[in-house]
Amino acid sequence: MTEADFLARLRALPLHPGAHDLADDSATLGRYTITTDTLVEGVHFLPTDPAGSVAWKVLATNLSDLAAKGAMPVGVLLNYPLRSPAQARESDWDDAFLHGLAEALAIFDTGILGGDTASLPAHAPRVITLTAIGESPRSPLRSGARPGDALWVTGTIGDAGAGLAIAQGKPGPTALLDAYRRPRPRLSEGRALAPYVHAMMDVSDGLLIDAQRMAAASMLAVTIDLAAVPLSPAYIAFAGDRIAAATAGDDYELLFAASADWTPPVPATRIGAFTAGAGLTLMDRGRLVPLPARLGFQHLS
């Protein structure tokens, strides 16, 4: 069963009104936004990634979903797997994870509400789940884009994808490696944007696939100008491939739709537009570009 198949089956079950028909990355309960993410060893992080960075990442990915709703973090719940403490390296990994989590919680000014622990067989991959709760007066959904809206993105795209290649052994700068291992959720930018944008989400699975998802949720077509996709100097020196950047995941920048005549209150780059219709069109300085076979990361697609 693919991810899309599973979600379709879930939508046939009784849903809470705050679930937004499972078409968003978070749920709403009154003034609270709730989101959850799971990191699986070998899928979302490498066995060789430092435990402290894994802790940072599981928190940051959840806070990025809150950022996309303009939410202020209230607290988090952690579900953590423990393997046999008889192996010293397991206790060392747990200790490093907790130190990394303490650092990230302090930097992002949030705290633990609770959670759960479970036992894993000695050599099973780690599966770490964190749930974050935030508070926001207004939570824009990904489904609110309107015909004529401009599409914007904060920051730069592709750094984390390059960082993954470096983590896997390719020589490259620490700045790109940090983009993969220690992403920075755009919490302040999200709060500044939320009152004005029509739709917003974070870029987690890749710019192209996430823009396509926003367009589909809004029942619109979206066109992206590949030449406008912002790249960092470090990425340009390391790779420079815009298609690779636009299809890489783990950027955790904010992707948002707003009126074409509006100027964002935070640094952002206009990369496209929404129109009536359906689907994703990719252009490069007025020239139509064929869509790549892979738009981004998908579970069991």
NUPABA-512278 format. One record per atom (N, C-alpha, C): residue number from 0; atom name; z, y, x. Coordinates in steps of 0.2 Angstrom, whole numbers, always signed. Layout:
# residues N
num|atome|w|v|u
NUM|CA|Z|Y|X
...
This chain:
# residues 301
num|atome|w|v|u
0|N|+0|-6|+4
0|CA|+0|+0|+0
0|C|+0|+6|+4
1|N|-5|+11|+3
1|CA|-5|+17|+7
1|C|+0|+22|+5
2|N|+1|+27|+8
2|CA|+6|+33|+6
2|C|+4|+36|+0
3|N|-3|+37|-1
3|CA|-5|+40|-7
3|C|-4|+35|-13
4|N|-5|+28|-12
4|CA|-4|+24|-17
4|C|+4|+23|-19
5|N|+8|+24|-14
5|CA|+15|+23|-16
5|C|+17|+29|-20
6|N|+15|+35|-18
6|CA|+17|+41|-21
6|C|+14|+41|-28
7|N|+8|+39|-29
7|CA|+6|+38|-36
7|C|+10|+34|-40
8|N|+13|+28|-38
8|CA|+17|+24|-41
8|C|+24|+27|-43
9|N|+26|+31|-38
9|CA|+33|+35|-39
9|C|+32|+40|-45
10|N|+26|+43|-45
10|CA|+25|+48|-50
10|C|+25|+45|-57
11|N|+24|+39|-58
11|CA|+25|+36|-64
11|C|+32|+34|-66
12|N|+37|+35|-62
12|CA|+44|+34|-63
12|C|+47|+40|-66
13|N|+53|+40|-69
13|CA|+56|+46|-72
13|C|+57|+51|-66
14|N|+55|+57|-67
14|CA|+56|+62|-62
14|C|+60|+68|-64
15|N|+64|+70|-60
15|CA|+68|+76|-61
15|C|+63|+82|-61
16|N|+65|+87|-66
16|CA|+60|+93|-66
16|C|+60|+96|-59
17|N|+65|+96|-55
17|CA|+65|+99|-49
17|C|+61|+96|-43
18|N|+58|+90|-45
18|CA|+54|+86|-40
18|C|+47|+89|-39
19|N|+45|+93|-44
19|CA|+39|+97|-43
19|C|+33|+91|-43
20|N|+34|+86|-47
20|CA|+29|+81|-48
20|C|+28|+77|-41
21|N|+33|+78|-36
21|CA|+32|+75|-30
21|C|+26|+78|-26
22|N|+24|+84|-28
22|CA|+18|+87|-25
22|C|+20|+92|-19
23|N|+27|+92|-17
23|CA|+29|+97|-12
23|C|+33|+93|-7
24|N|+36|+96|-2
24|CA|+40|+93|+3
24|C|+47|+94|+2
25|N|+49|+97|-4
25|CA|+56|+98|-6
25|C|+57|+98|-13
26|N|+63|+98|-15
26|CA|+65|+98|-22
26|C|+69|+104|-23
27|N|+70|+106|-30
27|CA|+74|+112|-31
27|C|+79|+110|-36
28|N|+85|+112|-35
28|CA|+91|+111|-40
28|C|+94|+118|-40
29|N|+93|+122|-46
29|CA|+95|+128|-46
29|C|+93|+133|-41
30|N|+98|+136|-37
30|CA|+96|+140|-32
30|C|+95|+136|-25
31|N|+96|+130|-25
31|CA|+96|+126|-19
31|C|+89|+122|-18
32|N|+87|+122|-12
32|CA|+81|+118|-10
32|C|+84|+112|-6
33|N|+81|+106|-8
33|CA|+83|+100|-4
33|C|+77|+96|-1
34|N|+78|+94|+5
34|CA|+72|+91|+8
34|C|+75|+85|+13
35|N|+71|+80|+14
35|CA|+73|+75|+18
35|C|+68|+73|+23
36|N|+69|+71|+29
36|CA|+64|+68|+33
36|C|+67|+62|+37
37|N|+63|+57|+39
37|CA|+64|+52|+43
37|C|+60|+51|+49
38|N|+63|+50|+55
38|CA|+60|+49|+61
38|C|+61|+42|+63
39|N|+55|+39|+64
39|CA|+55|+32|+66
39|C|+52|+31|+74
40|N|+56|+28|+77
40|CA|+55|+27|+84
40|C|+48|+23|+85
41|N|+44|+26|+89
41|CA|+37|+23|+90
41|C|+32|+26|+85
42|N|+34|+30|+80
42|CA|+30|+33|+76
42|C|+30|+41|+76
43|N|+36|+43|+75
43|CA|+38|+50|+76
43|C|+41|+53|+82
44|N|+43|+48|+86
44|CA|+46|+50|+93
44|C|+45|+44|+97
45|N|+44|+45|+104
45|CA|+43|+40|+109
45|C|+50|+36|+111
46|N|+50|+30|+112
46|CA|+56|+27|+115
46|C|+58|+31|+121
47|N|+54|+34|+125
47|CA|+56|+37|+131
47|C|+58|+45|+130
48|N|+57|+47|+124
48|CA|+60|+54|+122
48|C|+67|+54|+123
49|N|+70|+60|+126
49|CA|+77|+60|+127
49|C|+81|+60|+120
50|N|+86|+57|+120
50|CA|+90|+57|+113
50|C|+92|+64|+111
51|N|+94|+68|+115
51|CA|+95|+75|+113
51|C|+90|+78|+110
52|N|+84|+77|+112
52|CA|+78|+80|+109
52|C|+76|+77|+102
53|N|+77|+71|+102
53|CA|+76|+67|+95
53|C|+81|+70|+90
54|N|+87|+72|+92
54|CA|+92|+75|+87
54|C|+89|+82|+85
55|N|+87|+86|+90
55|CA|+85|+92|+89
55|C|+79|+92|+84
56|N|+74|+87|+85
56|CA|+68|+86|+81
56|C|+70|+84|+74
57|N|+74|+80|+73
57|CA|+76|+78|+66
57|C|+79|+83|+62
58|N|+83|+87|+65
58|CA|+85|+93|+62
58|C|+80|+98|+61
59|N|+76|+100|+66
59|CA|+71|+105|+65
59|C|+66|+104|+60
60|N|+64|+97|+60
60|CA|+58|+96|+55
60|C|+61|+97|+48
61|N|+67|+96|+46
61|CA|+70|+97|+40
61|C|+71|+104|+38
62|N|+73|+108|+43
62|CA|+74|+115|+43
62|C|+67|+119|+42
63|N|+62|+116|+45
63|CA|+55|+119|+44
63|C|+53|+118|+36
64|N|+55|+113|+33
64|CA|+54|+112|+26
64|C|+57|+118|+22
65|N|+64|+119|+24
65|CA|+67|+124|+21
65|C|+64|+131|+22
66|N|+62|+132|+28
66|CA|+59|+138|+30
66|C|+53|+140|+26
67|N|+49|+134|+24
67|CA|+43|+135|+20
67|C|+45|+137|+13
68|N|+51|+137|+11
68|CA|+54|+139|+4
68|C|+58|+145|+5
69|N|+58|+148|+11
69|CA|+62|+154|+12
69|C|+69|+153|+11
70|N|+71|+147|+13
70|CA|+78|+145|+11
70|C|+83|+146|+18
71|N|+89|+148|+16
71|CA|+94|+148|+22
71|C|+98|+142|+22
72|N|+98|+138|+28
72|CA|+102|+132|+28
72|C|+109|+132|+26
73|N|+111|+128|+21
73|CA|+118|+127|+19
73|C|+121|+122|+23
74|N|+118|+116|+24
74|CA|+121|+110|+27
74|C|+116|+104|+27
75|N|+118|+99|+31
75|CA|+114|+93|+31
75|C|+118|+87|+31
76|N|+115|+81|+29
76|CA|+117|+75|+29
76|C|+113|+70|+34
77|N|+117|+66|+37
77|CA|+114|+62|+43
77|C|+115|+55|+41
78|N|+109|+51|+41
78|CA|+109|+44|+41
78|C|+107|+41|+48
79|N|+112|+38|+51
79|CA|+111|+36|+58
79|C|+112|+29|+59
80|N|+107|+25|+63
80|CA|+108|+18|+64
80|C|+111|+17|+71
81|N|+116|+12|+71
81|CA|+120|+10|+77
81|C|+117|+3|+79
82|N|+116|+3|+86
82|CA|+115|-4|+89
82|C|+121|-6|+93
83|N|+121|-12|+95
83|CA|+127|-15|+98
83|C|+129|-11|+104
84|N|+136|-9|+103
84|CA|+139|-5|+108
84|C|+140|-9|+115
85|N|+139|-15|+114
85|CA|+140|-19|+120
85|C|+135|-18|+126
86|N|+130|-15|+124
86|CA|+125|-13|+129
86|C|+126|-5|+130
87|N|+128|-4|+136
87|CA|+130|+3|+138
87|C|+125|+8|+137
88|N|+118|+6|+138
88|CA|+113|+11|+137
88|C|+113|+14|+129
89|N|+115|+9|+125
89|CA|+115|+11|+118
89|C|+120|+17|+116
90|N|+126|+16|+119
90|CA|+132|+21|+118
90|C|+130|+27|+122
91|N|+126|+27|+127
91|CA|+124|+33|+131
91|C|+119|+36|+127
92|N|+114|+33|+123
92|CA|+109|+36|+119
92|C|+113|+39|+113
93|N|+118|+36|+110
93|CA|+121|+39|+104
93|C|+125|+45|+107
94|N|+128|+45|+112
94|CA|+132|+51|+115
94|C|+127|+57|+116
95|N|+121|+55|+119
95|CA|+116|+61|+121
95|C|+113|+63|+114
96|N|+112|+59|+109
96|CA|+110|+61|+103
96|C|+115|+66|+99
97|N|+121|+64|+100
97|CA|+127|+69|+97
97|C|+127|+75|+100
98|N|+127|+75|+107
98|CA|+127|+82|+111
98|C|+121|+86|+109
99|N|+115|+83|+108
99|CA|+109|+87|+106
99|C|+109|+89|+99
100|N|+112|+85|+95
100|CA|+113|+88|+88
100|C|+118|+93|+87
101|N|+123|+93|+91
101|CA|+128|+99|+91
101|C|+125|+105|+94
102|N|+121|+105|+99
102|CA|+117|+110|+101
102|C|+113|+113|+96
103|N|+109|+109|+93
103|CA|+104|+112|+88
103|C|+108|+115|+82
104|N|+113|+111|+79
104|CA|+117|+114|+74
104|C|+119|+121|+75
105|N|+122|+122|+81
105|CA|+124|+128|+83
105|C|+119|+134|+83
106|N|+113|+132|+86
106|CA|+108|+137|+87
106|C|+105|+139|+80
107|N|+105|+134|+75
107|CA|+102|+135|+69
107|C|+107|+137|+64
108|N|+113|+137|+66
108|CA|+119|+140|+62
108|C|+120|+136|+55
109|N|+120|+129|+56
109|CA|+121|+125|+50
109|C|+126|+120|+52
110|N|+129|+116|+47
110|CA|+134|+111|+49
110|C|+133|+104|+45
111|N|+136|+99|+47
111|CA|+136|+92|+44
111|C|+140|+92|+37
112|N|+137|+90|+32
112|CA|+140|+89|+26
112|C|+143|+82|+25
113|N|+139|+77|+28
113|CA|+141|+70|+27
113|C|+135|+66|+29
114|N|+135|+60|+27
114|CA|+129|+55|+28
114|C|+131|+48|+28
115|N|+128|+44|+32
115|CA|+129|+37|+32
115|C|+128|+34|+39
116|N|+131|+28|+41
116|CA|+129|+24|+47
116|C|+127|+17|+45
117|N|+123|+14|+49
117|CA|+120|+7|+47
117|C|+120|+4|+54
118|N|+120|-3|+54
118|CA|+119|-7|+60
118|C|+112|-9|+60
119|N|+109|-9|+66
119|CA|+103|-12|+68
119|C|+103|-18|+72
120|N|+98|-22|+72
120|CA|+98|-27|+77
120|C|+96|-24|+84
121|N|+98|-28|+89
121|CA|+98|-25|+96
121|C|+92|-21|+98
122|N|+86|-24|+96
122|CA|+80|-21|+99
122|C|+76|-18|+93
123|N|+78|-17|+87
123|CA|+75|-14|+82
123|C|+73|-7|+83
124|N|+68|-4|+81
124|CA|+67|+3|+82
124|C|+72|+7|+78
125|N|+74|+13|+81
125|CA|+78|+17|+78
125|C|+75|+21|+72
126|N|+78|+21|+66
126|CA|+76|+25|+60
126|C|+81|+30|+58
127|N|+80|+36|+59
127|CA|+85|+42|+58
127|C|+83|+46|+53
128|N|+87|+47|+48
128|CA|+85|+51|+42
128|C|+90|+57|+41
129|N|+88|+63|+40
129|CA|+92|+68|+39
129|C|+90|+72|+33
130|N|+94|+74|+29
130|CA|+93|+78|+23
130|C|+96|+85|+23
131|N|+92|+90|+22
131|CA|+94|+97|+23
131|C|+95|+100|+16
132|N|+100|+105|+15
132|CA|+100|+109|+9
132|C|+100|+116|+11
133|N|+96|+120|+7
133|CA|+96|+127|+8
133|C|+96|+131|+2
134|N|+97|+137|+3
134|CA|+98|+142|-3
134|C|+93|+147|-3
135|N|+89|+149|-8
135|CA|+84|+154|-8
135|C|+84|+157|-15
136|N|+83|+163|-16
136|CA|+82|+166|-22
136|C|+75|+165|-25
137|N|+70|+163|-21
137|CA|+63|+161|-23
137|C|+60|+156|-18
138|N|+58|+151|-21
138|CA|+55|+145|-17
138|C|+48|+144|-18
139|N|+43|+147|-15
139|CA|+36|+146|-16
139|C|+34|+139|-15
140|N|+30|+136|-19
140|CA|+27|+130|-19
140|C|+21|+130|-15
141|N|+18|+124|-13
141|CA|+12|+123|-10
141|C|+6|+124|-15
142|N|+8|+124|-21
142|CA|+3|+123|-27
142|C|+1|+130|-30
143|N|+4|+136|-27
143|CA|+3|+142|-30
143|C|-3|+146|-28
144|N|-7|+144|-23
144|CA|-13|+148|-21
144|C|-17|+150|-27
145|N|-21|+156|-26
145|CA|-25|+158|-31
145|C|-32|+160|-28
146|N|-37|+159|-33
146|CA|-44|+161|-30
146|C|-44|+168|-27
147|N|-47|+168|-21
147|CA|-47|+175|-18
147|C|-42|+176|-13
148|N|-37|+172|-13
148|CA|-31|+172|-8
148|C|-34|+171|-1
149|N|-31|+174|+4
149|CA|-32|+173|+11
149|C|-27|+167|+13
150|N|-29|+163|+18
150|CA|-25|+158|+21
150|C|-22|+161|+28
151|N|-16|+160|+29
151|CA|-13|+163|+35
151|C|-9|+157|+38
152|N|-8|+158|+45
152|CA|-3|+154|+48
152|C|+1|+158|+54
153|N|+7|+156|+54
153|CA|+11|+159|+60
153|C|+10|+155|+66
154|N|+12|+159|+72
154|CA|+12|+156|+78
154|C|+5|+153|+81
155|N|+5|+148|+85
155|CA|-1|+145|+87
155|C|-1|+137|+85
156|N|-7|+134|+86
156|CA|-8|+128|+83
156|C|-10|+123|+89
157|N|-8|+117|+89
157|CA|-10|+112|+94
157|C|-5|+111|+100
158|N|+0|+115|+101
158|CA|+4|+115|+106
158|C|+8|+108|+106
159|N|+10|+106|+100
159|CA|+14|+100|+100
159|C|+10|+94|+101
160|N|+4|+94|+99
160|CA|-1|+88|+100
160|C|-2|+87|+108
161|N|-3|+93|+111
161|CA|-4|+93|+118
161|C|+3|+90|+122
162|N|+9|+93|+119
162|CA|+15|+90|+122
162|C|+16|+83|+121
163|N|+13|+80|+116
163|CA|+14|+73|+115
163|C|+10|+69|+121
164|N|+4|+72|+122
164|CA|+0|+69|+128
164|C|+4|+69|+134
165|N|+7|+75|+135
165|CA|+11|+76|+141
165|C|+17|+71|+141
166|N|+21|+70|+135
166|CA|+26|+65|+135
166|C|+24|+58|+136
167|N|+17|+57|+135
167|CA|+15|+50|+136
167|C|+12|+49|+143
168|N|+13|+54|+147
168|CA|+11|+54|+155
168|C|+6|+58|+157
169|N|+3|+62|+153
169|CA|-3|+67|+156
169|C|+1|+73|+159
170|N|-1|+75|+165
170|CA|+2|+81|+168
170|C|+1|+87|+164
171|N|+6|+91|+163
171|CA|+5|+97|+159
171|C|+11|+101|+159
172|N|+11|+107|+156
172|CA|+17|+112|+157
172|C|+22|+110|+152
173|N|+28|+112|+154
173|CA|+34|+111|+151
173|C|+34|+114|+144
174|N|+31|+120|+143
174|CA|+31|+124|+137
174|C|+28|+120|+132
175|N|+22|+116|+133
175|CA|+19|+112|+128
175|C|+23|+106|+127
176|N|+27|+103|+132
176|CA|+31|+97|+130
176|C|+37|+99|+126
177|N|+40|+105|+127
177|CA|+45|+107|+123
177|C|+43|+108|+115
178|N|+36|+111|+115
178|CA|+34|+112|+108
178|C|+34|+105|+104
179|N|+32|+99|+107
179|CA|+33|+93|+104
179|C|+40|+90|+103
180|N|+44|+91|+108
180|CA|+51|+88|+108
180|C|+56|+93|+104
181|N|+55|+99|+105
181|CA|+60|+104|+102
181|C|+57|+110|+98
182|N|+53|+108|+92
182|CA|+50|+113|+88
182|C|+55|+118|+86
183|N|+53|+124|+84
183|CA|+57|+129|+82
183|C|+55|+131|+74
184|N|+59|+129|+70
184|CA|+58|+131|+63
184|C|+57|+138|+61
185|N|+53|+140|+58
185|CA|+52|+148|+56
185|C|+56|+150|+51
186|N|+63|+150|+52
186|CA|+67|+151|+46
186|C|+67|+159|+44
187|N|+67|+163|+49
187|CA|+67|+170|+48
187|C|+61|+172|+45
188|N|+55|+170|+47
188|CA|+49|+171|+45
188|C|+48|+169|+38
189|N|+50|+163|+36
189|CA|+50|+160|+29
189|C|+54|+165|+24
190|N|+60|+167|+26
190|CA|+63|+171|+22
190|C|+60|+178|+21
191|N|+56|+181|+26
191|CA|+53|+187|+25
191|C|+47|+186|+21
192|N|+43|+180|+21
192|CA|+37|+179|+18
192|C|+38|+177|+10
193|N|+43|+173|+9
193|CA|+44|+170|+2
193|C|+44|+175|-4
194|N|+46|+181|-3
194|CA|+46|+185|-9
194|C|+38|+187|-11
195|N|+34|+186|-6
195|CA|+27|+189|-7
195|C|+22|+184|-8
196|N|+22|+178|-5
196|CA|+17|+174|-4
196|C|+16|+170|-11
197|N|+10|+167|-12
197|CA|+9|+163|-18
197|C|+10|+156|-17
198|N|+9|+154|-11
198|CA|+10|+147|-9
198|C|+12|+146|-2
199|N|+16|+142|+0
199|CA|+18|+141|+7
199|C|+21|+134|+9
200|N|+19|+131|+15
200|CA|+21|+125|+17
200|C|+21|+125|+25
201|N|+24|+120|+28
201|CA|+24|+120|+35
201|C|+19|+115|+37
202|N|+16|+117|+43
202|CA|+11|+112|+46
202|C|+14|+107|+50
203|N|+15|+101|+47
203|CA|+18|+95|+50
203|C|+13|+90|+52
204|N|+8|+89|+48
204|CA|+4|+83|+49
204|C|-3|+85|+52
205|N|-4|+92|+53
205|CA|-10|+94|+56
205|C|-13|+100|+51
206|N|-15|+105|+54
206|CA|-18|+111|+51
206|C|-23|+110|+45
207|N|-28|+106|+47
207|CA|-33|+104|+42
207|C|-31|+100|+36
208|N|-27|+95|+38
208|CA|-25|+91|+32
208|C|-20|+94|+28
209|N|-15|+98|+31
209|CA|-10|+102|+27
209|C|-14|+108|+23
210|N|-19|+111|+25
210|CA|-22|+116|+22
210|C|-26|+113|+16
211|N|-29|+107|+17
211|CA|-32|+103|+12
211|C|-27|+101|+6
212|N|-21|+99|+8
212|CA|-16|+98|+3
212|C|-14|+104|-1
213|N|-13|+109|+2
213|CA|-12|+115|-2
213|C|-17|+117|-7
214|N|-23|+117|-4
214|CA|-29|+118|-9
214|C|-29|+113|-15
215|N|-28|+106|-13
215|CA|-28|+101|-19
215|C|-22|+103|-23
216|N|-17|+104|-21
216|CA|-11|+105|-25
216|C|-12|+111|-30
217|N|-16|+116|-27
217|CA|-17|+122|-31
217|C|-24|+122|-35
218|N|-27|+116|-35
218|CA|-33|+115|-38
218|C|-39|+120|-36
219|N|-39|+121|-30
219|CA|-44|+126|-27
219|C|-48|+123|-21
220|N|-53|+126|-19
220|CA|-56|+124|-12
220|C|-54|+129|-7
221|N|-54|+127|-1
221|CA|-52|+131|+5
221|C|-57|+131|+10
222|N|-58|+137|+13
222|CA|-63|+137|+19
222|C|-59|+140|+25
223|N|-59|+136|+31
223|CA|-56|+138|+37
223|C|-61|+140|+42
224|N|-59|+146|+45
224|CA|-64|+148|+51
224|C|-60|+145|+57
225|N|-64|+140|+60
225|CA|-61|+137|+66
225|C|-60|+142|+72
226|N|-64|+147|+73
226|CA|-64|+151|+78
226|C|-57|+156|+77
227|N|-55|+156|+71
227|CA|-49|+160|+70
227|C|-42|+157|+71
228|N|-43|+150|+72
228|CA|-36|+146|+73
228|C|-33|+148|+79
229|N|-27|+151|+79
229|CA|-24|+153|+85
229|C|-21|+148|+90
230|N|-23|+149|+96
230|CA|-21|+144|+101
230|C|-17|+148|+107
231|N|-12|+145|+110
231|CA|-8|+148|+115
231|C|-12|+148|+122
232|N|-11|+152|+126
232|CA|-14|+152|+133
232|C|-13|+145|+136
233|N|-6|+142|+135
233|CA|-5|+136|+138
233|C|-9|+131|+136
234|N|-11|+131|+129
234|CA|-15|+125|+126
234|C|-22|+126|+128
235|N|-24|+132|+129
235|CA|-31|+134|+131
235|C|-32|+131|+138
236|N|-28|+132|+142
236|CA|-28|+130|+149
236|C|-28|+122|+150
237|N|-24|+119|+145
237|CA|-22|+112|+146
237|C|-28|+108|+142
238|N|-31|+111|+136
238|CA|-36|+107|+133
238|C|-41|+111|+130
239|N|-39|+116|+126
239|CA|-44|+121|+123
239|C|-48|+118|+118
240|N|-47|+112|+115
240|CA|-51|+109|+110
240|C|-48|+111|+103
241|N|-52|+116|+99
241|CA|-49|+118|+93
241|C|-49|+113|+88
242|N|-54|+108|+88
242|CA|-53|+103|+83
242|C|-47|+99|+84
243|N|-46|+97|+90
243|CA|-40|+93|+92
243|C|-34|+97|+90
244|N|-34|+103|+91
244|CA|-28|+107|+89
244|C|-27|+107|+82
245|N|-32|+108|+78
245|CA|-32|+109|+71
245|C|-30|+102|+67
246|N|-31|+97|+71
246|CA|-29|+90|+68
246|C|-23|+87|+71
247|N|-20|+90|+76
247|CA|-14|+88|+78
247|C|-8|+89|+74
248|N|-3|+85|+74
248|CA|+3|+86|+70
248|C|+9|+90|+74
249|N|+15|+90|+70
249|CA|+21|+92|+73
249|C|+21|+100|+76
250|N|+17|+104|+73
250|CA|+17|+111|+75
250|C|+23|+115|+71
251|N|+24|+113|+65
251|CA|+30|+116|+61
251|C|+29|+124|+61
252|N|+23|+126|+61
252|CA|+22|+133|+59
252|C|+21|+134|+51
253|N|+21|+140|+49
253|CA|+21|+141|+42
253|C|+14|+143|+40
254|N|+11|+139|+35
254|CA|+4|+140|+32
254|C|+5|+143|+25
255|N|+2|+149|+24
255|CA|+4|+152|+17
255|C|-3|+156|+14
256|N|-3|+156|+8
256|CA|-8|+159|+4
256|C|-5|+166|+1
257|N|-9|+171|+1
257|CA|-7|+178|-1
257|C|-13|+182|-3
258|N|-12|+187|-7
258|CA|-18|+191|-8
258|C|-21|+194|-2
259|N|-28|+194|-3
259|CA|-32|+196|+3
259|C|-31|+203|+6
260|N|-29|+207|+1
260|CA|-27|+214|+3
260|C|-20|+216|+6
261|N|-16|+210|+7
261|CA|-9|+211|+9
261|C|-9|+209|+16
262|N|-4|+213|+19
262|CA|-2|+212|+26
262|C|+4|+209|+27
263|N|+5|+203|+30
263|CA|+11|+199|+31
263|C|+16|+204|+35
264|N|+23|+203|+33
264|CA|+28|+207|+37
264|C|+30|+204|+43
265|N|+27|+198|+45
265|CA|+28|+194|+51
265|C|+22|+193|+55
266|N|+22|+192|+62
266|CA|+16|+190|+65
266|C|+13|+184|+62
267|N|+6|+184|+61
267|CA|+3|+178|+58
267|C|-5|+180|+59
268|N|-9|+174|+58
268|CA|-16|+175|+59
268|C|-19|+173|+53
269|N|-24|+177|+50
269|CA|-28|+175|+45
269|C|-34|+170|+47
270|N|-34|+164|+44
270|CA|-38|+159|+46
270|C|-43|+156|+41
271|N|-43|+159|+35
271|CA|-47|+156|+29
271|C|-46|+159|+23
272|N|-49|+156|+18
272|CA|-48|+159|+11
272|C|-49|+153|+6
273|N|-46|+155|+0
273|CA|-46|+150|-6
273|C|-52|+153|-11
274|N|-55|+148|-14
274|CA|-60|+150|-19
274|C|-60|+144|-25
275|N|-63|+146|-30
275|CA|-63|+141|-36
275|C|-67|+135|-33
276|N|-65|+129|-35
276|CA|-68|+123|-33
276|C|-63|+118|-30
277|N|-66|+113|-26
277|CA|-61|+108|-23
277|C|-64|+107|-16
278|N|-59|+104|-12
278|CA|-61|+102|-5
278|C|-60|+107|+1
279|N|-61|+105|+7
279|CA|-60|+109|+13
279|C|-67|+110|+16
280|N|-69|+116|+18
280|CA|-75|+118|+22
280|C|-73|+121|+28
281|N|-76|+119|+34
281|CA|-74|+121|+40
281|C|-80|+125|+43
282|N|-79|+131|+45
282|CA|-84|+136|+48
282|C|-82|+137|+55
283|N|-87|+140|+59
283|CA|-86|+142|+66
283|C|-90|+148|+67
284|N|-88|+154|+66
284|CA|-91|+161|+66
284|C|-98|+160|+62
285|N|-97|+158|+56
285|CA|-102|+158|+51
285|C|-106|+152|+51
286|N|-105|+147|+55
286|CA|-109|+141|+56
286|C|-105|+136|+53
287|N|-108|+132|+48
287|CA|-104|+126|+45
287|C|-103|+121|+50
288|N|-97|+118|+51
288|CA|-95|+113|+55
288|C|-93|+107|+51
289|N|-96|+101|+53
289|CA|-94|+95|+50
289|C|-87|+93|+51
290|N|-84|+91|+45
290|CA|-77|+89|+46
290|C|-76|+83|+50
291|N|-70|+83|+54
291|CA|-69|+77|+58
291|C|-67|+71|+54
292|N|-68|+65|+57
292|CA|-66|+59|+53
292|C|-59|+59|+51
293|N|-55|+62|+56
293|CA|-47|+62|+55
293|C|-45|+69|+54
294|N|-42|+71|+48
294|CA|-40|+78|+47
294|C|-33|+79|+50
295|N|-29|+74|+51
295|CA|-22|+75|+53
295|C|-19|+68|+52
296|N|-12|+68|+53
296|CA|-8|+62|+53
296|C|-7|+60|+45
297|N|-8|+53|+44
297|CA|-7|+50|+37
297|C|-4|+43|+38
298|N|+2|+42|+35
298|CA|+5|+36|+35
298|C|+0|+30|+31
299|N|-2|+25|+35
299|CA|-5|+20|+32
299|C|-11|+22|+28
300|N|-15|+26|+30
300|CA|-21|+29|+26
300|C|-26|+24|+26
